[in-house]
Amino acid sequence: MKRSLLLSLFLLLSISAGAELMKMSGDGEILKSDNSDWSCVLDKKSSLVWEVKNEDEGLQYALNTYTWFDGQSGRDSGTYTKNCYWGKNCNTKSYIKDINKIELCSYTDWRLPTRNELNSIVDYYGDSDALINTDFFPNTQIDTYWTSTTLKDSPSLAYEIPFFFGGSIARDKTIDTFVRLVRSAN
């Protein structure tokens, strides 16, 4: 009896400690949670706004991948840069520039998330194979997503968050993977 009560209490606490997510329109307006058309997600707990991926080919296509590049480290264009919609400059810097240019959800300050920020939306208790709340983040790949965090002792490596087991791993910046942009809501 005590064991089941403790388990129930633990689950309640872990759910309430999770994200407080709200859907946003392409114009940055807060939508009802049952709305079926949204472009961004506001996490009220962390005060972060997240990009939502699309299932249609284009700039925010869920299957686009990018090499890590910030203008100084990483790779601008190379062997693994053919997996984004436009087929050239498939790197994080170009993607951020393009998202800011279209003013996604009326904002122009999108960026790669830090390792801690991206880990904040990992959901270990959801019903999806991807460790994220797919009611708010559909089309998330069961794969890794870049963070802005470079390894201090190895500047050719950056951290990724794997949405299939959580935590973080380091990868060479010349390899392509998925991206989910973020901005501060403040």
ChimeraX attribute file (.defattr): number of C-alpha atoms within 10 A of each C-alpha:
attribute: neighborCount
match mode: 1-to-1
recipient: residues
	/A:1	5
	/A:2	7
	/A:3	8
	/A:4	9
	/A:5	10
	/A:6	11
	/A:7	11
	/A:8	12
	/A:9	12
	/A:10	12
	/A:11	13
	/A:12	11
	/A:13	11
	/A:14	12
	/A:15	14
	/A:16	10
	/A:17	10
	/A:18	16
	/A:19	18
	/A:20	14
	/A:21	20
	/A:22	17
	/A:23	27
	/A:24	25
	/A:25	17
	/A:26	16
	/A:27	14
	/A:28	19
	/A:29	13
	/A:30	15
	/A:31	15
	/A:32	10
	/A:33	13
	/A:34	9
	/A:35	10
	/A:36	10
	/A:37	11
	/A:38	25
	/A:39	21
	/A:40	26
	/A:41	24
	/A:42	24
	/A:43	20
	/A:44	13
	/A:45	12
	/A:46	16
	/A:47	14
	/A:48	18
	/A:49	25
	/A:50	28
	/A:51	22
	/A:52	23
	/A:53	23
	/A:54	18
	/A:55	12
	/A:56	10
	/A:57	13
	/A:58	13
	/A:59	16
	/A:60	21
	/A:61	16
	/A:62	21
	/A:63	20
	/A:64	22
	/A:65	24
	/A:66	29
	/A:67	29
	/A:68	33
	/A:69	21
	/A:70	16
	/A:71	12
	/A:72	7
	/A:73	14
	/A:74	22
	/A:75	26
	/A:76	22
	/A:77	17
	/A:78	15
	/A:79	10
	/A:80	16
	/A:81	22
	/A:82	19
	/A:83	19
	/A:84	23
	/A:85	15
	/A:86	12
	/A:87	10
	/A:88	14
	/A:89	20
	/A:90	26
	/A:91	31
	/A:92	30
	/A:93	20
	/A:94	18
	/A:95	23
	/A:96	20
	/A:97	15
	/A:98	16
	/A:99	20
	/A:100	17
	/A:101	13
	/A:102	12
	/A:103	16
	/A:104	20
	/A:105	21
	/A:106	13
	/A:107	17
	/A:108	16
	/A:109	16
	/A:110	23
	/A:111	21
	/A:112	23
	/A:113	22
	/A:114	18
	/A:115	21
	/A:116	13
	/A:117	15
	/A:118	24
	/A:119	19
	/A:120	16
	/A:121	20
	/A:122	22
	/A:123	20
	/A:124	17
	/A:125	13
	/A:126	14
	/A:127	12
	/A:128	14
	/A:129	14
	/A:130	23
	/A:131	22
	/A:132	25
	/A:133	19
	/A:134	15
	/A:135	15
	/A:136	22
	/A:137	20
	/A:138	15
	/A:139	16
	/A:140	25
	/A:141	18
	/A:142	15
	/A:143	15
	/A:144	22
	/A:145	25
	/A:146	31
	/A:147	27
	/A:148	20
	/A:149	17
	/A:150	22
	/A:151	13
	/A:152	9
	/A:153	7
	/A:154	10
	/A:155	13
	/A:156	17
	/A:157	21
	/A:158	23
	/A:159	22
	/A:160	27
	/A:161	23
	/A:162	22
	/A:163	24
	/A:164	17
	/A:165	16
	/A:166	18
	/A:167	15
	/A:168	20
	/A:169	14
	/A:170	17
	/A:171	19
	/A:172	17
	/A:173	23
	/A:174	23
	/A:175	18
	/A:176	27
	/A:177	23
	/A:178	24
	/A:179	28
	/A:180	21
	/A:181	24
	/A:182	23
	/A:183	18
	/A:184	15
	/A:185	13
	/A:186	6
